[in-house]
Amino acid sequence: MEKIISTEKIPIKLWLKNIDAGALSQAFNLANHPKAFHHIALMPDTHVGFGMPIGGVLATKDVIIPNAVGVDIGCGICAVRTNLNEIPFEVLKGIISVVRKLIPVGFKHHKHKQKSELMSDPANYTKDRLPIVEQEYRSALYQIGTLGGGNHFIEIQKGDDGFIWLMVHSGSRNIGYKVANHYNKLAKSLNEKWKSSIPRKWDLAYLPLDDKHGQIYKHEMQFCIDFAFANRKLMMEKIKEAVSNHINDISFGSMLNIAHNYASEEKHFGKQVIIHRKGATKANKQTIGIVPGSQGTKSYIVRGKGNADSFNSCAHGAGRRLGRRQAQRQLDIEQERRLLEDKKIIHSLHSKRDLDEAPSAYKDISLVMKNQEDLVETLTELTPLAVVKG
């Protein structure tokens, strides 16, 4: 831990030395939220988000805050180790070409519905209806197994364990976005009706868990978490197919998976609370997690240390250094491409609009990892060989 801020209603514990003013202001709002419990934890990748900083961990008692989960509910990372020790560059290019054909990226969806068995049945979550999930279910059948845009990626990597790894970062696509927005708006409306003391501009309205709206949001959120996992799982199967088409006698290990946008019921500091991890990863003692870098830097397979001060959490990635539009204005496309090509990385920087995902738009992942040595231990370092982004 780098420092503790004790000027607000509850303390703010930070695992970074420098934090942007916007994220710090949001952390102050969290620390003064009437439903916040014990302290606020900010991971080393923290940066400004909507309502709550990304990289933040918030505990509440008896309420859930949709905007402290975020719009990409269940977004996370999965990774698979292969038995390969290397992939020739030309073969790698061929694999990436097939991956792009099998997996829609950006705003693209599948042209045909995927099998409904890949997705959970909404009826399994509660006896009540899940209105937004049911509304979006048919569209989700075309979206499962698609990457999306932004910071989502597919990577083929070389581990310091000597093996080739496959990694996917993606979330719940449009269904998670619709659930998040619906319940954030509903929470704002209800908080105004209840004359809540929380300023609307904080964007941190809550739903009580003893209220039907809070319960239904919790079930819809869980559906989106499960959908996001199923989405990554299907993409990983397609990536394996692409690799197997180019390489004989390949085998794949079991898939690691961990989410970083969700809320869960946990026990901390002697109380049952709702832990909101918005751009933060669970790091219970012995939990295996994944912390990705940018498309030009290393990613890490880690083991949690169960640090109580972080609510058993760690960073979910490098964290943004520049906002998306700021990166597109300030960074030089040729220089950023050269950084990747000098490392012989098959990258996804094709034009200035892609600069929001350039390596220089992100914080130094090695510093992020150093700042969280009390939260996780590194098991494997992964160096990117090829990257697909939306």
Secondary structure, 3 states (H helix, E strand, C coil): CCEEECCCCCCEEECCCCCCHHHHHHHHHHHCCCCEEEEEEEEEEEECCCCCCEEEEEEECCEECHHHCCCCCCCEEEEEEECCCCCCHHHHHHHHHHHHHHCCCCCCCCCCCCCHHHCCCHHHCCCCCCHHHHHHHHHHHHHCCCCCCCCCEEEEEEECCCCEEEEEEECCHHHHHHHHHHHHHHHHHHHHHCCCCCCHHHCCCCEECCCHHHHHHHHHHHHHHHHHHHHHHHHHHHHHHHHHHHCCCCCECCCEEEECEEEEEEEECCEEEEEEEECEEECCCCCEEEECCCCCCCEEEEEECCCHHHCCEEECCCCECCCHHHHHHHCCHHHHHHHHHHCCCECCCCCHHHHHHCHHHECCHHHHHHHCCCCEEEEEEEEEEEEEEC
